[in-house]
Amino acid sequence: MTNKEIIQSVSQKAALTKQATEQLLHATVQIITGTLREGGDVKIQHFGTLGVSERKARTVTNPRNGKKTQVPAKQVWTFKPNPRMKDAVNGQSVTGKQ
């Protein structure tokens, strides 16, 4: 699903203009990005949790030539889906209030 398709769907479902939906989407992404940059987690009910973790430096081997290369440590984003979301994606019925 593209950005344009998300804006189209949300604007129809929430009865908002496309311009207002686009502003809302961009503001949401900025807030999430800022929170992750500061090391915080973003928990979205019935969806999941976005976070950041540290990937340690490591040595890898190129399978073509056998050369070893050092990969530096870096931060990576993580996503832990809510159990309800997992069930919905896997076609299982979602129970409880929504």
N, C-alpha and C positions, 0 to 999 in steps of 0.2 A: 504494500500500500504506500503510495507516495504522499508527500506533504499536501499536495493539492487535493488528493482523494480524502485525506483525513479531514481537511478543512471543509470540504463539501459535505461529508457525512455528519460531522459534528454540527455544522450550521443547520442542516436539515433536522437532525434529531433534537437539538436544543432550541430550535426556532430563533437562531441568531443570524445576523447578516454575515456574509463571508468575510467582510473586512474585520468585524468584531471578533469572529472566530480565529482569524489569522493572528490578530494582536494577542488574543488569549493564548494561543498555542506558542507563539514566540516568547511571551512573558513567562509561561510555564517552563519552557526549555531553558531560559536564562536563569530562572530560580533554581532549577534542578542542577544545572551546570555549576552555578556558584556554590551551592551547598556541597556538592561532591568535591569541588576544588578545595574547599575549606576542610575536607576530611569528614564531613557529616554523612549521614544516611538519609535517604528519602524513602519514606514508607507510604505507599498508596494502597489504601484499603481495598481488598478484593482483587488486587493486581499483583503487588509484590514489593520487594525492597531493593533499591539501588544503593550501592555502596562503592567504596574504593578500598583496594588492598594493595599491599606492597609485594611485588614479585622480586625475589632475590636475584642477585647477579649469579650467572651460571656459565659453564663452559659447554659448548655444543660442538658436535663433529659434523662436518660437511660430508654427506654420504658419497658424493661423487669423487672427492679427492682425499678424504680422510683428514683434512686439516682441521685443527681445533681452533675455535674462535670464542672469545669472551663476549658474552652478552651482558650489558650493564643492568643494574637494578632499575626498576621502573614501577610506577603506579598504574594499576589496571582497574577498570570499573567492573563491578560484579552485579549480578542480578539474581535474586532468590525469589522465585514465583510463589505467590500465595497458594496454599493447597487447593482453594476453590478454583483458582485460575488453572492449575495443573489438571484438575478434574474436568473442567469445561473444555480445555484444549484436547484432552484425551477422549472426549465424547461421553464422559460419565455424567450422570445427573448431579446437579449442584443442589445440595440441601441447605436448609436454614434460610434466614431472611437475607434479602439482597439489597 
